[in-house]
């Protein structure tokens, strides 16, 4: 942890919890002057990447829920595990026809005729 961030978190924040990925969540000790509610922030474990936060913690950070999530909370039936942003890596998704895609462009079937304006 950088020294400035560590000092800021110790002086102005209360440690709320640590999630399963090692991210540490904080809440300010006093209410914000803008909205009258405490500020919330996260200190990421490793590289700062917003996709490293679980949906339940995202809701808490943005004041959509005041219930502090725990590890005991199960995943809802329609909720998927989090996926890290793969943009810029060799695992990134490229749609068919993209010049970096692993597969070549689909072969034309010949059933398409280009539109021509009436003469």
OpenMM code with the backbone's topology and positions (N, CA, C; nanometers):
from openmm import Vec3, app, unit

residues = "UNK UNK UNK UNK UNK UNK UNK UNK UNK UNK UNK UNK UNK UNK UNK UNK UNK UNK UNK UNK UNK UNK UNK UNK UNK UNK UNK UNK UNK UNK UNK UNK UNK UNK UNK UNK UNK UNK UNK UNK UNK UNK UNK UNK UNK UNK UNK UNK UNK UNK UNK UNK UNK UNK UNK UNK UNK UNK UNK UNK UNK UNK UNK UNK UNK UNK UNK UNK UNK UNK UNK UNK UNK UNK UNK UNK UNK UNK UNK UNK UNK UNK UNK UNK UNK UNK UNK UNK UNK UNK UNK UNK UNK UNK UNK UNK UNK UNK UNK UNK UNK UNK UNK UNK UNK UNK UNK UNK UNK UNK UNK UNK UNK UNK UNK UNK UNK UNK UNK".split()
positions = [
    Vec3(0.0852, -0.1172, 0.0000),
    Vec3(0.0000, 0.0000, 0.0000),
    Vec3(0.0893, 0.1229, 0.0000),
    Vec3(0.0571, 0.2177, -0.0838),
    Vec3(0.1344, 0.3404, -0.0867),
    Vec3(0.1165, 0.4138, 0.0456),
    Vec3(0.2177, 0.4844, 0.0864),
    Vec3(0.2154, 0.5516, 0.2156),
    Vec3(0.1029, 0.6541, 0.2256),
    Vec3(0.0836, 0.7351, 0.1220),
    Vec3(-0.0207, 0.8384, 0.1261),
    Vec3(-0.1600, 0.7760, 0.1386),
    Vec3(-0.1855, 0.6708, 0.0641),
    Vec3(-0.3157, 0.6043, 0.0725),
    Vec3(-0.3344, 0.5387, 0.2090),
    Vec3(-0.2312, 0.4801, 0.2611),
    Vec3(-0.2387, 0.4147, 0.3915),
    Vec3(-0.2714, 0.5166, 0.5006),
    Vec3(-0.2034, 0.6313, 0.4967),
    Vec3(-0.2276, 0.7370, 0.5960),
    Vec3(-0.3701, 0.7898, 0.5830),
    Vec3(-0.4139, 0.8142, 0.4596),
    Vec3(-0.5496, 0.8656, 0.4369),
    Vec3(-0.6547, 0.7684, 0.4913),
    Vec3(-0.6370, 0.6404, 0.4621),
    Vec3(-0.7330, 0.5402, 0.5082),
    Vec3(-0.7354, 0.5305, 0.6596),
    Vec3(-0.6203, 0.5403, 0.7234),
    Vec3(-0.6125, 0.5319, 0.8697),
    Vec3(-0.6735, 0.6538, 0.9388),
    Vec3(-0.6523, 0.7708, 0.8826),
    Vec3(-0.7000, 0.8934, 0.9477),
    Vec3(-0.8490, 0.9166, 0.9212),
    Vec3(-0.8931, 0.9030, 0.7971),
    Vec3(-1.0280, 0.9432, 0.7600),
    Vec3(-1.1267, 0.8288, 0.7423),
    Vec3(-1.0819, 0.7047, 0.7454),
    Vec3(-1.1737, 0.5949, 0.7180),
    Vec3(-1.1743, 0.4859, 0.8216),
    Vec3(-1.2850, 0.4137, 0.8224),
    Vec3(-1.2990, 0.2931, 0.9027),
    Vec3(-1.2974, 0.1733, 0.8092),
    Vec3(-1.2160, 0.0756, 0.8418),
    Vec3(-1.2099, -0.0461, 0.7602),
    Vec3(-1.3388, -0.1246, 0.7818),
    Vec3(-1.4090, -0.1539, 0.6722),
    Vec3(-1.5367, -0.2235, 0.6807),
    Vec3(-1.5165, -0.3731, 0.6676),
    Vec3(-1.4501, -0.4147, 0.5607),
    Vec3(-1.4326, -0.5581, 0.5367),
    Vec3(-1.3301, -0.5800, 0.4278),
    Vec3(-1.2913, -0.7064, 0.4128),
    Vec3(-1.2040, -0.7509, 0.3045),
    Vec3(-1.2819, -0.8577, 0.2288),
    Vec3(-1.2903, -0.8444, 0.0966),
    Vec3(-1.3661, -0.9429, 0.0193),
    Vec3(-1.2802, -1.0641, -0.0142),
    Vec3(-1.3393, -1.1584, -0.0872),
    Vec3(-1.2712, -1.2845, -0.1182),
    Vec3(-1.1526, -1.2669, -0.2114),
    Vec3(-1.1413, -1.1506, -0.2773),
    Vec3(-1.0305, -1.1249, -0.3688),
    Vec3(-0.9200, -1.0416, -0.3044),
    Vec3(-0.9350, -1.0065, -0.1782),
    Vec3(-0.8332, -0.9305, -0.1072),
    Vec3(-0.8503, -0.7800, -0.1146),
    Vec3(-0.9574, -0.7303, -0.1761),
    Vec3(-0.9840, -0.5868, -0.1804),
    Vec3(-1.0338, -0.5416, -0.0438),
    Vec3(-0.9876, -0.4258, 0.0010),
    Vec3(-1.0251, -0.3736, 0.1323),
    Vec3(-1.1212, -0.2577, 0.1119),
    Vec3(-1.2353, -0.2598, 0.1834),
    Vec3(-1.3384, -0.1580, 0.1698),
    Vec3(-1.3397, -0.0679, 0.2926),
    Vec3(-1.3540, 0.0621, 0.2686),
    Vec3(-1.3524, 0.1623, 0.3744),
    Vec3(-1.4758, 0.2501, 0.3668),
    Vec3(-1.5107, 0.3082, 0.4827),
    Vec3(-1.6179, 0.4067, 0.4904),
    Vec3(-1.5652, 0.5227, 0.5745),
    Vec3(-1.5967, 0.6455, 0.5317),
    Vec3(-1.5434, 0.7617, 0.6030),
    Vec3(-1.6031, 0.7706, 0.7426),
    Vec3(-1.5283, 0.8323, 0.8329),
    Vec3(-1.5699, 0.8417, 0.9725),
    Vec3(-1.6823, 0.9417, 0.9923),
    Vec3(-1.6931, 1.0413, 0.9048),
    Vec3(-1.8018, 1.1370, 0.9171),
    Vec3(-1.8711, 1.1549, 0.7824),
    Vec3(-1.9891, 1.2122, 0.7870),
    Vec3(-2.0706, 1.2270, 0.6666),
    Vec3(-2.0082, 1.3279, 0.5713),
    Vec3(-2.0304, 1.3055, 0.4443),
    Vec3(-1.9820, 1.3952, 0.3404),
    Vec3(-2.0624, 1.5244, 0.3440),
    Vec3(-2.0013, 1.6334, 0.3058),
    Vec3(-2.0727, 1.7609, 0.3064),
    Vec3(-2.1647, 1.7755, 0.1857),
    Vec3(-2.1506, 1.6902, 0.0875),
    Vec3(-2.2313, 1.7023, -0.0332),
    Vec3(-2.3654, 1.6309, -0.0220),
    Vec3(-2.3659, 1.5095, 0.0228),
    Vec3(-2.4892, 1.4319, 0.0236),
    Vec3(-2.5337, 1.3915, 0.1636),
    Vec3(-2.4586, 1.4255, 0.2650),
    Vec3(-2.4961, 1.3932, 0.4015),
    Vec3(-2.4838, 1.2466, 0.4373),
    Vec3(-2.4045, 1.1726, 0.3644),
    Vec3(-2.3819, 1.0316, 0.3939),
    Vec3(-2.2323, 1.0042, 0.3834),
    Vec3(-2.1842, 0.9018, 0.4532),
    Vec3(-2.0399, 0.8762, 0.4507),
    Vec3(-1.9906, 0.8297, 0.3133),
    Vec3(-1.8693, 0.8716, 0.2808),
    Vec3(-1.8085, 0.8267, 0.1550),
    Vec3(-1.7606, 0.6832, 0.1726),
    Vec3(-1.7601, 0.6090, 0.0621),
    Vec3(-1.7125, 0.4712, 0.0630),
    Vec3(-1.6112, 0.4551, -0.0487),
    Vec3(-1.5064, 0.3782, -0.0209),
    Vec3(-1.4057, 0.3537, -0.1236),
    Vec3(-1.3423, 0.2180, -0.1029),
    Vec3(-1.2665, 0.1767, -0.2038),
    Vec3(-1.2031, 0.0450, -0.2008),
    Vec3(-1.0552, 0.0625, -0.2294),
    Vec3(-0.9743, -0.0173, -0.1621),
    Vec3(-0.8315, -0.0250, -0.1927),
    Vec3(-0.8098, -0.1619, -0.2547),
    Vec3(-0.7731, -0.1614, -0.3829),
    Vec3(-0.7622, -0.2853, -0.4592),
    Vec3(-0.6401, -0.3670, -0.4190),
    Vec3(-0.6547, -0.4974, -0.4267),
    Vec3(-0.5444, -0.5890, -0.4051),
    Vec3(-0.4759, -0.6098, -0.5398),
    Vec3(-0.3618, -0.5491, -0.5586),
    Vec3(-0.2911, -0.5609, -0.6859),
    Vec3(-0.3259, -0.4473, -0.7795),
    Vec3(-0.3445, -0.4804, -0.9063),
    Vec3(-0.3715, -0.3809, -1.0091),
    Vec3(-0.5096, -0.3198, -0.9875),
    Vec3(-0.5186, -0.1880, -1.0040),
    Vec3(-0.6458, -0.1192, -0.9895),
    Vec3(-0.7303, -0.1479, -1.1127),
    Vec3(-0.8350, -0.2265, -1.0936),
    Vec3(-0.9226, -0.2670, -1.2036),
    Vec3(-1.0643, -0.2805, -1.1484),
    Vec3(-1.1567, -0.1946, -1.1918),
    Vec3(-1.2930, -0.1981, -1.1378),
    Vec3(-1.3654, -0.3305, -1.1559),
    Vec3(-1.3263, -0.4117, -1.2521),
    Vec3(-1.3934, -0.5396, -1.2704),
    Vec3(-1.3517, -0.6415, -1.1642),
    Vec3(-1.2630, -0.6031, -1.0736),
    Vec3(-1.2199, -0.6928, -0.9663),
    Vec3(-1.3118, -0.6841, -0.8449),
    Vec3(-1.4230, -0.6104, -0.8570),
    Vec3(-1.5175, -0.5970, -0.7470),
    Vec3(-1.6406, -0.6802, -0.7766),
    Vec3(-1.6862, -0.7563, -0.6792),
    Vec3(-1.8069, -0.8375, -0.6945),
    Vec3(-1.9295, -0.7458, -0.7007),
    Vec3(-2.0367, -0.7877, -0.7675),
    Vec3(-2.1568, -0.7038, -0.7801),
    Vec3(-2.2163, -0.6610, -0.6461),
    Vec3(-2.2129, -0.7483, -0.5457),
    Vec3(-2.2705, -0.7109, -0.4162),
    Vec3(-2.1908, -0.5978, -0.3513),
    Vec3(-2.0582, -0.5951, -0.3705),
    Vec3(-1.9776, -0.4864, -0.3168),
    Vec3(-1.9940, -0.3600, -0.3995),
    Vec3(-2.0166, -0.3733, -0.5284),
    Vec3(-2.0414, -0.2572, -0.6135),
    Vec3(-2.1667, -0.1843, -0.5664),
    Vec3(-2.2706, -0.2589, -0.5331),
    Vec3(-2.3943, -0.1984, -0.4838),
    Vec3(-2.3697, -0.1253, -0.3520),
    Vec3(-2.2905, -0.1825, -0.2638),
    Vec3(-2.2607, -0.1166, -0.1363),
    Vec3(-2.1792, 0.0107, -0.1580),
    Vec3(-2.0790, 0.0068, -0.2451),
    Vec3(-1.9950, 0.1236, -0.2711),
    Vec3(-2.0751, 0.2419, -0.3231),
    Vec3(-2.1768, 0.2144, -0.4047),
    Vec3(-2.2544, 0.3207, -0.4684),
    Vec3(-2.3834, 0.3511, -0.3937),
    Vec3(-2.3909, 0.3135, -0.2661),
    Vec3(-2.5040, 0.3431, -0.1783),
    Vec3(-2.6359, 0.2885, -0.2311),
    Vec3(-2.6324, 0.1812, -0.3074),
    Vec3(-2.7557, 0.1168, -0.3504),
    Vec3(-2.8037, 0.0196, -0.2432),
    Vec3(-2.7149, -0.0161, -0.1530),
    Vec3(-2.7478, -0.1046, -0.0429),
    Vec3(-2.6643, -0.0625, 0.0771),
    Vec3(-2.7260, -0.0619, 0.1943),
    Vec3(-2.6524, -0.0284, 0.3158),
    Vec3(-2.6115, -0.1526, 0.3930),
    Vec3(-2.6484, -0.2676, 0.3429),
    Vec3(-2.6118, -0.3935, 0.4070),
    Vec3(-2.4717, -0.4311, 0.3620),
    Vec3(-2.3828, -0.4543, 0.4577),
    Vec3(-2.2453, -0.4918, 0.4254),
    Vec3(-2.2435, -0.6382, 0.3831),
    Vec3(-2.2019, -0.6659, 0.2590),
    Vec3(-2.1993, -0.8047, 0.2118),
    Vec3(-2.0989, -0.8884, 0.2904),
    Vec3(-2.1270, -1.0152, 0.3003),
    Vec3(-2.0348, -1.1060, 0.3676),
    Vec3(-2.0058, -1.2235, 0.2757),
    Vec3(-1.9076, -1.3027, 0.3132),
    Vec3(-1.8725, -1.4205, 0.2348),
    Vec3(-1.9831, -1.5255, 0.2404),
    Vec3(-2.0698, -1.5173, 0.3417),
    Vec3(-2.1776, -1.6144, 0.3560),
    Vec3(-2.2896, -1.5901, 0.2560),
    Vec3(-2.2959, -1.4672, 0.2015),
    Vec3(-2.4002, -1.4358, 0.1035),
    Vec3(-2.3801, -1.5215, -0.0196),
    Vec3(-2.4834, -1.5930, -0.0570),
    Vec3(-2.4751, -1.6791, -0.1742),
    Vec3(-2.4919, -1.5993, -0.3022),
    Vec3(-2.4545, -1.6586, -0.4112),
    Vec3(-2.4735, -1.5956, -0.5410),
    Vec3(-2.6160, -1.6246, -0.5847),
    Vec3(-2.6839, -1.5215, -0.6316),
    Vec3(-2.8195, -1.5402, -0.6812),
    Vec3(-2.8169, -1.6343, -0.8009),
    Vec3(-2.9308, -1.6932, -0.8308),
    Vec3(-2.9345, -1.7935, -0.9374),
    Vec3(-2.8970, -1.7353, -1.0730),
    Vec3(-2.9246, -1.6056, -1.0954),
    Vec3(-2.8944, -1.5461, -1.2253),
    Vec3(-2.7650, -1.4652, -1.2240),
    Vec3(-2.6949, -1.4659, -1.1141),
    Vec3(-2.5714, -1.3884, -1.1008),
    Vec3(-2.4519, -1.4749, -1.1383),
    Vec3(-2.3671, -1.4229, -1.2245),
    Vec3(-2.2473, -1.4958, -1.2658),
    Vec3(-2.1277, -1.4549, -1.1816),
    Vec3(-2.0247, -1.5362, -1.1837),
    Vec3(-1.8999, -1.4969, -1.1201),
    Vec3(-1.8417, -1.3790, -1.1959),
    Vec3(-1.7610, -1.3005, -1.1278),
    Vec3(-1.7040, -1.1833, -1.1936),
    Vec3(-1.6021, -1.2266, -1.2978),
    Vec3(-1.5901, -1.1455, -1.4016),
    Vec3(-1.4927, -1.1718, -1.5060),
    Vec3(-1.4018, -1.0507, -1.5175),
    Vec3(-1.2743, -1.0747, -1.5193),
    Vec3(-1.1768, -0.9668, -1.5290),
    Vec3(-1.1779, -0.9110, -1.6710),
    Vec3(-1.1562, -0.7811, -1.6839),
    Vec3(-1.1514, -0.7166, -1.8139),
    Vec3(-1.0284, -0.7667, -1.8893),
    Vec3(-1.0494, -0.8281, -2.0040),
    Vec3(-0.9403, -0.8880, -2.0801),
    Vec3(-0.8963, -0.8019, -2.1986),
    Vec3(-0.9476, -0.6807, -2.2091),
    Vec3(-0.9110, -0.5927, -2.3196),
    Vec3(-0.7612, -0.5676, -2.3190),
    Vec3(-0.6983, -0.5809, -2.4346),
    Vec3(-0.5555, -0.5563, -2.4468),
    Vec3(-0.4690, -0.6767, -2.4165),
    Vec3(-0.5297, -0.7889, -2.3845),
    Vec3(-0.4527, -0.9096, -2.3583),
    Vec3(-0.4708, -1.0078, -2.4738),
    Vec3(-0.3970, -1.1163, -2.4699),
    Vec3(-0.4108, -1.2153, -2.5766),
    Vec3(-0.5416, -1.2926, -2.5650),
    Vec3(-0.6121, -1.2779, -2.4547),
    Vec3(-0.7385, -1.3465, -2.4345),
    Vec3(-0.8590, -1.2596, -2.4696),
    Vec3(-0.8357, -1.1409, -2.5223),
    Vec3(-0.9449, -1.0494, -2.5562),
    Vec3(-1.0336, -1.1087, -2.6651),
    Vec3(-1.1605, -1.0707, -2.6628),
    Vec3(-1.2555, -1.1195, -2.7632),
    Vec3(-1.2514, -1.0291, -2.8857),
    Vec3(-1.2450, -1.0902, -3.0015),
    Vec3(-1.2547, -1.0188, -3.1277),
    Vec3(-1.3676, -1.0827, -3.2076),
    Vec3(-1.4604, -1.0034, -3.2585),
    Vec3(-1.5714, -1.0613, -3.3340),
    Vec3(-1.5242, -1.1221, -3.4652),
    Vec3(-1.6034, -1.2122, -3.5227),
    Vec3(-1.5651, -1.2711, -3.6509),
    Vec3(-1.5478, -1.1629, -3.7574),
    Vec3(-1.4432, -1.1746, -3.8350),
    Vec3(-1.4147, -1.0759, -3.9380),
    Vec3(-1.3139, -0.9713, -3.8957),
    Vec3(-1.2846, -0.9603, -3.7667),
    Vec3(-1.1843, -0.8660, -3.7190),
    Vec3(-1.0464, -0.9166, -3.7605),
    Vec3(-0.9580, -0.8254, -3.7972),
    Vec3(-0.8282, -0.8700, -3.8477),
    Vec3(-0.7408, -0.9359, -3.7422),
    Vec3(-0.7726, -0.9206, -3.6149),
    Vec3(-0.6974, -0.9888, -3.5096),
    Vec3(-0.7663, -1.1164, -3.4610),
    Vec3(-0.8815, -1.1466, -3.5161),
    Vec3(-0.9540, -1.2668, -3.4743),
    Vec3(-0.8741, -1.3916, -3.5121),
    Vec3(-0.8893, -1.4955, -3.4322),
    Vec3(-0.8157, -1.6192, -3.4567),
    Vec3(-0.8676, -1.6921, -3.5798),
    Vec3(-0.9938, -1.6738, -3.6088),
    Vec3(-1.0538, -1.7429, -3.7222),
    Vec3(-1.0676, -1.6455, -3.8385),
    Vec3(-1.0665, -1.6990, -3.9580),
    Vec3(-1.0790, -1.6131, -4.0752),
    Vec3(-1.2242, -1.5689, -4.0919),
    Vec3(-1.2424, -1.4728, -4.1780),
    Vec3(-1.3748, -1.4201, -4.2059),
    Vec3(-1.4601, -1.5294, -4.2695),
    Vec3(-1.5873, -1.5394, -4.2305),
    Vec3(-1.6726, -1.6425, -4.2903),
    Vec3(-1.6828, -1.6253, -4.4419),
    Vec3(-1.6837, -1.7351, -4.5094),
    Vec3(-1.6910, -1.7334, -4.6551),
    Vec3(-1.8308, -1.6925, -4.6980),
    Vec3(-1.8395, -1.6076, -4.7999),
    Vec3(-1.9683, -1.5636, -4.8510),
    Vec3(-2.0395, -1.6811, -4.9175),
    Vec3(-2.1697, -1.6912, -4.8939),
    Vec3(-2.2462, -1.8031, -4.9488),
    Vec3(-2.3002, -1.7725, -5.0877),
    Vec3(-2.2938, -1.6474, -5.1297),
    Vec3(-2.3404, -1.6128, -5.2627),
    Vec3(-2.4885, -1.5816, -5.2694),
    Vec3(-2.5600, -1.5830, -5.1565),
    Vec3(-2.7021, -1.5538, -5.1586),
    Vec3(-2.7316, -1.4044, -5.1377),
    Vec3(-2.6297, -1.3237, -5.1377),
    Vec3(-2.6465, -1.1806, -5.1172),
    Vec3(-2.6218, -1.1075, -5.2481),
    Vec3(-2.7112, -1.0159, -5.2794),
    Vec3(-2.6964, -0.9308, -5.3977),
    Vec3(-2.6972, -0.7860, -5.3532),
    Vec3(-2.5964, -0.7122, -5.3941),
    Vec3(-2.5857, -0.5726, -5.3561),
    Vec3(-2.7005, -0.4923, -5.4179),
    Vec3(-2.7510, -0.3969, -5.3413),
    Vec3(-2.8585, -0.3119, -5.3887),
    Vec3(-2.8047, -0.2124, -5.4896),
    Vec3(-2.8795, -0.1928, -5.5961),
    Vec3(-2.8431, -0.0931, -5.6973),
    Vec3(-2.9637, -0.0014, -5.7170),
    Vec3(-2.9388, 0.1271, -5.7255),
    Vec3(-3.0518, 0.2189, -5.7430),
    Vec3(-3.1180, 0.1974, -5.8792),
    Vec3(-3.2482, 0.2199, -5.8836),
    Vec3(-3.3158, 0.2031, -6.0128),
    Vec3(-3.2641, 0.3037, -6.1159),
    Vec3(-3.2617, 0.2639, -6.2380),
    Vec3(-3.2076, 0.3518, -6.3433),
    Vec3(-3.3144, 0.4361, -6.4042),
] * unit.nanometer
topology = app.Topology()
chain = topology.addChain("A")
for resn in residues:
    res = topology.addResidue(resn, chain)
    for name in ("N", "CA", "C"):
        topology.addAtom(name, app.Element.getBySymbol(name[0]), res)
